[in-house]
Amino acid sequence: ETDEAAILRLQLSLLIDERERERAIAEREREQLAGTVADLRVRLDRAEQRITALISDNAYRTKRPWWKWRRGP
């Protein structure tokens, strides 16, 4: 085996290792983003439930004319 072949094998090995590290980093980032998306979906669902509850609560209240609320002489 020549020195040039040994150098090429070493370079190839280093490139493969670097690619594997980059894949691992990308996978961790993907998992973090998926977790963030899941958390945001839960928060959105809760907010929608609160809004729906508020809307339905207001729909059941009796409507009063505004002039009965006025303070006047």
N, CA, C and O atoms as a Tinker XYZ file with bonds, in Angstrom:
   292  protein
     1  N      0.852000   -1.171000    0.000000    73     2
     2  CA     0.000000    0.000000    0.000000    64     1     3
     3  C      0.899000    1.235000    0.000000    63     2     4     5
     4  O      1.832000    1.358000    0.792000    81     3
     5  N      0.588000    2.108000   -0.888000    73     3     6
     6  CA     1.398000    3.319000   -0.992000    64     5     7
     7  C      0.921000    4.358000    0.012000    63     6     8     9
     8  O     -0.165000    4.269000    0.585000    81     7
     9  N      1.789000    5.345000    0.193000    73     7    10
    10  CA     1.426000    6.433000    1.106000    64     9    11
    11  C      0.193000    7.190000    0.613000    63    10    12    13
    12  O     -0.643000    7.610000    1.413000    81    11
    13  N      0.084000    7.360000   -0.693000    73    11    14
    14  CA    -1.054000    8.076000   -1.265000    64    13    15
    15  C     -2.365000    7.330000   -0.999000    63    14    16    17
    16  O     -3.376000    7.955000   -0.679000    81    15
    17  N     -2.355000    6.021000   -1.127000    73    15    18
    18  CA    -3.549000    5.213000   -0.862000    64    17    19
    19  C     -3.925000    5.279000    0.617000    63    18    20    21
    20  O     -5.107000    5.341000    0.955000    81    19
    21  N     -2.937000    5.265000    1.484000    73    19    22
    22  CA    -3.190000    5.348000    2.918000    64    21    23
    23  C     -3.803000    6.709000    3.267000    63    22    24    25
    24  O     -4.720000    6.795000    4.083000    81    23
    25  N     -3.294000    7.750000    2.650000    73    23    26
    26  CA    -3.828000    9.102000    2.883000    64    25    27
    27  C     -5.278000    9.182000    2.403000    63    26    28    29
    28  O     -6.135000    9.750000    3.081000    81    27
    29  N     -5.540000    8.610000    1.231000    73    27    30
    30  CA    -6.906000    8.620000    0.703000    64    29    31
    31  C     -7.865000    7.840000    1.598000    63    30    32    33
    32  O     -8.996000    8.273000    1.820000    81    31
    33  N     -7.418000    6.689000    2.115000    73    31    34
    34  CA    -8.248000    5.907000    3.029000    64    33    35
    35  C     -8.541000    6.684000    4.314000    63    34    36    37
    36  O     -9.660000    6.652000    4.826000    81    35
    37  N     -7.528000    7.380000    4.829000    73    35    38
    38  CA    -7.708000    8.185000    6.028000    64    37    39
    39  C     -8.686000    9.334000    5.766000    63    38    40    41
    40  O     -9.562000    9.603000    6.588000    81    39
    41  N     -8.539000   10.003000    4.638000    73    39    42
    42  CA    -9.459000   11.081000    4.288000    64    41    43
    43  C    -10.892000   10.563000    4.154000    63    42    44    45
    44  O    -11.835000   11.194000    4.631000    81    43
    45  N    -11.042000    9.431000    3.512000    73    43    46
    46  CA   -12.364000    8.834000    3.363000    64    45    47
    47  C    -12.956000    8.496000    4.727000    63    46    48    49
    48  O    -14.134000    8.760000    4.970000    81    47
    49  N    -12.169000    7.926000    5.602000    73    47    50
    50  CA   -12.627000    7.589000    6.937000    64    49    51
    51  C    -13.050000    8.849000    7.700000    63    50    52    53
    52  O    -14.071000    8.837000    8.387000    81    51
    53  N    -12.286000    9.919000    7.589000    73    51    54
    54  CA   -12.619000   11.176000    8.254000    64    53    55
    55  C    -13.913000   11.773000    7.697000    63    54    56    57
    56  O    -14.736000   12.300000    8.446000    81    55
    57  N    -14.083000   11.686000    6.383000    73    55    58
    58  CA   -15.312000   12.196000    5.767000    64    57    59
    59  C    -16.534000   11.395000    6.205000    63    58    60    61
    60  O    -17.597000   11.964000    6.452000    81    59
    61  N    -16.383000   10.091000    6.301000    73    59    62
    62  CA   -17.487000    9.240000    6.751000    64    61    63
    63  C    -17.851000    9.571000    8.190000    63    62    64    65
    64  O    -19.031000    9.676000    8.525000    81    63
    65  N    -16.841000    9.736000    9.045000    73    63    66
    66  CA   -17.091000   10.099000   10.443000    64    65    67
    67  C    -17.795000   11.456000   10.541000    63    66    68    69
    68  O    -18.726000   11.620000   11.328000    81    67
    69  N    -17.350000   12.415000    9.747000    73    67    70
    70  CA   -17.952000   13.746000    9.750000    64    69    71
    71  C    -19.418000   13.684000    9.296000    63    70    72    73
    72  O    -20.285000   14.339000    9.874000    81    71
    73  N    -19.675000   12.903000    8.273000    73    71    74
    74  CA   -21.040000   12.747000    7.779000    64    73    75
    75  C    -21.941000   12.119000    8.840000    63    74    76    77
    76  O    -23.092000   12.526000    8.994000    81    75
    77  N    -21.433000   11.148000    9.559000    73    75    78
    78  CA   -22.207000   10.502000   10.619000    64    77    79
    79  C    -22.499000   11.481000   11.756000    63    78    80    81
    80  O    -23.600000   11.480000   12.305000    81    79
    81  N    -21.518000   12.317000   12.114000    73    79    82
    82  CA   -21.744000   13.332000   13.148000    64    81    83
    83  C    -22.811000   14.320000   12.701000    63    82    84    85
    84  O    -23.689000   14.692000   13.480000    81    83
    85  N    -22.733000   14.745000   11.442000    73    83    86
    86  CA   -23.732000   15.678000   10.912000    64    85    87
    87  C    -25.129000   15.052000   10.893000    63    86    88    89
    88  O    -26.118000   15.726000   11.182000    81    87
    89  N    -25.207000   13.778000   10.555000    73    87    90
    90  CA   -26.500000   13.085000   10.578000    64    89    91
    91  C    -27.062000   13.025000   11.993000    63    90    92    93
    92  O    -28.255000   13.244000   12.203000    81    91
    93  N    -26.201000   12.730000   12.960000    73    91    94
    94  CA   -26.639000   12.654000   14.355000    64    93    95
    95  C    -27.127000   14.019000   14.834000    63    94    96    97
    96  O    -28.146000   14.105000   15.519000    81    95
    97  N    -26.414000   15.079000   14.483000    73    95    98
    98  CA   -26.824000   16.432000   14.867000    64    97    99
    99  C    -28.164000   16.771000   14.219000    63    98   100   101
   100  O    -29.057000   17.302000   14.879000    81    99
   101  N    -28.304000   16.471000   12.947000    73    99   102
   102  CA   -29.552000   16.764000   12.235000    64   101   103
   103  C    -30.715000   15.982000   12.848000    63   102   104   105
   104  O    -31.822000   16.510000   12.956000    81   103
   105  N    -30.481000   14.748000   13.244000    73   103   106
   106  CA   -31.531000   13.932000   13.856000    64   105   107
   107  C    -31.952000   14.511000   15.202000    63   106   108   109
   108  O    -33.145000   14.571000   15.503000    81   107
   109  N    -30.982000   14.941000   16.016000    73   107   110
   110  CA   -31.311000   15.566000   17.302000    64   109   111
   111  C    -32.117000   16.848000   17.089000    63   110   112   113
   112  O    -33.086000   17.097000   17.805000    81   111
   113  N    -31.721000   17.656000   16.112000    73   111   114
   114  CA   -32.454000   18.893000   15.820000    64   113   115
   115  C    -33.876000   18.586000   15.347000    63   114   116   117
   116  O    -34.824000   19.274000   15.725000    81   115
   117  N    -34.017000   17.554000   14.522000    73   115   118
   118  CA   -35.340000   17.160000   14.047000    64   117   119
   119  C    -36.223000   16.725000   15.210000    63   118   120   121
   120  O    -37.396000   17.092000   15.273000    81   119
   121  N    -35.663000   15.944000   16.127000    73   119   122
   122  CA   -36.421000   15.500000   17.290000    64   121   123
   123  C    -36.824000   16.685000   18.175000    63   122   124   125
   124  O    -37.941000   16.722000   18.691000    81   123
   125  N    -35.920000   17.647000   18.348000    73   123   126
   126  CA   -36.243000   18.835000   19.137000    64   125   127
   127  C    -37.359000   19.632000   18.475000    63   126   128   129
   128  O    -38.279000   20.095000   19.149000    81   127
   129  N    -37.280000   19.791000   17.174000    73   127   130
   130  CA   -38.322000   20.525000   16.460000    64   129   131
   131  C    -39.660000   19.797000   16.527000    63   130   132   133
   132  O    -40.707000   20.428000   16.677000    81   131
   133  N    -39.627000   18.485000   16.418000    73   131   134
   134  CA   -40.868000   17.712000   16.527000    64   133   135
   135  C    -41.477000   17.882000   17.917000    63   134   136   137
   136  O    -42.696000   17.991000   18.048000    81   135
   137  N    -40.647000   17.906000   18.943000    73   135   138
   138  CA   -41.133000   18.141000   20.295000    64   137   139
   139  C    -41.734000   19.526000   20.445000    63   138   140   141
   140  O    -42.767000   19.693000   21.094000    81   139
   141  N    -41.094000   20.511000   19.852000    73   139   142
   142  CA   -41.617000   21.877000   19.901000    64   141   143
   143  C    -42.956000   21.970000   19.195000    63   142   144   145
   144  O    -43.883000   22.603000   19.701000    81   143
   145  N    -43.066000   21.346000   18.030000    73   143   146
   146  CA   -44.327000   21.356000   17.284000    64   145   147
   147  C    -45.430000   20.681000   18.103000    63   146   148   149
   148  O    -46.553000   21.181000   18.162000    81   147
   149  N    -45.116000   19.559000   18.729000    73   147   150
   150  CA   -46.111000   18.853000   19.543000    64   149   151
   151  C    -46.563000   19.725000   20.712000    63   150   152   153
   152  O    -47.753000   19.780000   21.020000    81   151
   153  N    -45.623000   20.403000   21.361000    73   151   154
   154  CA   -45.959000   21.290000   22.469000    64   153   155
   155  C    -46.843000   22.439000   21.999000    63   154   156   157
   156  O    -47.820000   22.787000   22.663000    81   155
   157  N    -46.506000   23.020000   20.870000    73   155   158
   158  CA   -47.306000   24.127000   20.350000    64   157   159
   159  C    -48.707000   23.672000   19.952000    63   158   160   161
   160  O    -49.674000   24.417000   20.113000    81   159
   161  N    -48.818000   22.459000   19.435000    73   159   162
   162  CA   -50.145000   21.929000   19.094000    64   161   163
   163  C    -51.010000   21.768000   20.340000    63   162   164   165
   164  O    -52.198000   22.090000   20.324000    81   163
   165  N    -50.404000   21.264000   21.426000    73   163   166
   166  CA   -51.139000   21.109000   22.684000    64   165   167
   167  C    -51.593000   22.478000   23.185000    63   166   168   169
   168  O    -52.742000   22.640000   23.598000    81   167
   169  N    -50.697000   23.459000   23.150000    73   167   170
   170  CA   -51.059000   24.806000   23.599000    64   169   171
   171  C    -52.172000   25.398000   22.743000    63   170   172   173
   172  O    -53.084000   26.042000   23.263000    81   171
   173  N    -52.099000   25.182000   21.441000    73   171   174
   174  CA   -53.137000   25.692000   20.548000    64   173   175
   175  C    -54.474000   25.031000   20.841000    63   174   176   177
   176  O    -55.505000   25.704000   20.873000    81   175
   177  N    -54.469000   23.727000   21.053000    73   175   178
   178  CA   -55.710000   23.023000   21.379000    64   177   179
   179  C    -56.322000   23.565000   22.671000    63   178   180   181
   180  O    -57.533000   23.768000   22.753000    81   179
   181  N    -55.477000   23.798000   23.680000    73   179   182
   182  CA   -55.981000   24.346000   24.946000    64   181   183
   183  C    -56.567000   25.733000   24.738000    63   182   184   185
   184  O    -57.631000   26.050000   25.270000    81   183
   185  N    -55.878000   26.551000   23.972000    73   183   186
   186  CA   -56.376000   27.906000   23.715000    64   185   187
   187  C    -57.707000   27.853000   22.975000    63   186   188   189
   188  O    -58.625000   28.612000   23.288000    81   187
   189  N    -57.814000   26.965000   22.003000    73   187   190
   190  CA   -59.073000   26.827000   21.261000    64   189   191
   191  C    -60.198000   26.373000   22.187000    63   190   192   193
   192  O    -61.330000   26.841000   22.064000    81   191
   193  N    -59.894000   25.472000   23.104000    73   191   194
   194  CA   -60.912000   25.013000   24.050000    64   193   195
   195  C    -61.363000   26.152000   24.953000    63   194   196   197
   196  O    -62.555000   26.294000   25.227000    81   195
   197  N    -60.416000   26.965000   25.418000    73   195   198
   198  CA   -60.785000   28.105000   26.271000    64   197   199
   199  C    -61.633000   29.106000   25.500000    63   198   200   201
   200  O    -62.618000   29.623000   26.025000    81   199
   201  N    -61.256000   29.378000   24.263000    73   199   202
   202  CA   -62.027000   30.320000   23.446000    64   201   203
   203  C    -63.431000   29.787000   23.204000    63   202   204   205
   204  O    -64.409000   30.525000   23.322000    81   203
   205  N    -63.529000   28.508000   22.866000    73   203   206
   206  CA   -64.842000   27.900000   22.641000    64   205   207
   207  C    -65.693000   27.967000   23.905000    63   206   208   209
   208  O    -66.891000   28.241000   23.832000    81   207
   209  N    -65.088000   27.723000   25.052000    73   207   210
   210  CA   -65.830000   27.791000   26.316000    64   209   211
   211  C    -66.315000   29.209000   26.580000    63   210   212   213
   212  O    -67.446000   29.410000   27.021000    81   211
   213  N    -65.465000   30.188000   26.314000    73   211   214
   214  CA   -65.873000   31.577000   26.519000    64   213   215
   215  C    -67.003000   31.978000   25.577000    63   214   216   217
   216  O    -67.953000   32.648000   25.980000    81   215
   217  N    -66.890000   31.566000   24.337000    73   215   218
   218  CA   -67.925000   31.896000   23.354000    64   217   219
   219  C    -69.243000   31.242000   23.738000    63   218   220   221
   220  O    -70.289000   31.890000   23.706000    81   219
   221  N    -69.202000   29.974000   24.098000    73   219   222
   222  CA   -70.447000   29.284000   24.441000    64   221   223
   223  C    -71.027000   29.834000   25.742000    63   222   224   225
   224  O    -72.247000   29.883000   25.895000    81   223
   225  N    -70.189000   30.242000   26.667000    73   223   226
   226  CA   -70.665000   30.843000   27.912000    64   225   227
   227  C    -71.379000   32.158000   27.622000    63   226   228   229
   228  O    -72.430000   32.435000   28.201000    81   227
   229  N    -70.821000   32.960000   26.740000    73   227   230
   230  CA   -71.450000   34.234000   26.367000    64   229   231
   231  C    -72.753000   34.016000   25.599000    63   230   232   233
   232  O    -73.667000   34.835000   25.698000    81   231
   233  N    -72.851000   32.950000   24.852000    73   231   234
   234  CA   -74.054000   32.692000   24.063000    64   233   235
   235  C    -75.238000   32.359000   24.962000    63   234   236   237
   236  O    -76.382000   32.631000   24.599000    81   235
   237  N    -74.979000   31.771000   26.134000    73   235   238
   238  CA   -76.069000   31.384000   27.030000    64   237   239
   239  C    -76.528000   32.521000   27.944000    63   238   240   241
   240  O    -77.597000   32.440000   28.549000    81   239
   241  N    -75.746000   33.548000   28.042000    73   239   242
   242  CA   -76.145000   34.680000   28.889000    64   241   243
   243  C    -77.313000   35.410000   28.240000    63   242   244   245
   244  O    -77.431000   35.479000   27.016000    81   243
   245  N    -78.150000   35.939000   29.079000    73   243   246
   246  CA   -79.265000   36.709000   28.526000    64   245   247
   247  C    -78.752000   38.055000   28.079000    63   246   248   249
   248  O    -77.913000   38.670000   28.737000    81   247
   249  N    -79.253000   38.492000   26.982000    73   247   250
   250  CA   -78.833000   39.784000   26.461000    64   249   251
   251  C    -79.679000   40.860000   27.105000    63   250   252   253
   252  O    -80.902000   40.749000   27.181000    81   251
   253  N    -79.023000   41.885000   27.559000    73   251   254
   254  CA   -79.701000   43.004000   28.185000    64   253   255
   255  C    -79.490000   44.234000   27.318000    63   254   256   257
   256  O    -78.400000   44.442000   26.785000    81   255
   257  N    -80.485000   45.017000   27.179000    73   255   258
   258  CA   -80.306000   46.247000   26.413000    64   257   259
   259  C    -79.269000   47.142000   27.090000    63   258   260   261
   260  O    -79.178000   47.198000   28.317000    81   259
   261  N    -78.518000   47.817000   26.289000    73   259   262
   262  CA   -77.452000   48.648000   26.834000    64   261   263
   263  C    -77.984000   49.780000   27.689000    63   262   264   265
   264  O    -77.294000   50.228000   28.605000    81   263
   265  N    -79.182000   50.255000   27.419000    73   263   266
   266  CA   -79.675000   51.416000   28.155000    64   265   267
   267  C    -80.035000   51.085000   29.601000    63   266   268   269
   268  O    -80.129000   51.988000   30.431000    81   267
   269  N    -80.235000   49.826000   29.911000    73   267   270
   270  CA   -80.503000   49.459000   31.304000    64   269   271
   271  C    -79.230000   49.531000   32.146000    63   270   272   273
   272  O    -79.292000   49.632000   33.371000    81   271
   273  N    -78.099000   49.479000   31.493000    73   271   274
   274  CA   -76.834000   49.532000   32.185000    64   273   275
   275  C    -76.367000   50.974000   32.406000    63   274   276   277
   276  O    -75.498000   51.243000   33.235000    81   275
   277  N    -76.962000   51.885000   31.650000    73   275   278
   278  CA   -76.552000   53.290000   31.768000    64   277   279
   279  C    -76.942000   53.867000   33.100000    63   278   280   281
   280  O    -78.028000   53.605000   33.619000    81   279
   281  N    -76.061000   54.641000   33.638000    73   279   282
   282  CA   -76.391000   55.391000   34.843000    64   281   283
   283  C    -76.840000   56.766000   34.418000    63   282   284   285
   284  O    -76.173000   57.422000   33.617000    81   283
   285  N    -77.882000   57.178000   34.905000    73   283   286
   286  CA   -78.353000   58.480000   34.505000    64   285   287
   287  C    -79.323000   59.037000   35.515000    63   286   288   289
   288  O    -79.595000   58.439000   36.556000    81   287
   289  N    -79.836000   60.199000   35.175000    73   287   290
   290  CA   -80.773000   60.826000   36.111000    64   289   291
   291  C    -82.083000   60.115000   36.234000    63   290   292
   292  O    -82.952000   60.548000   36.991000    81   291
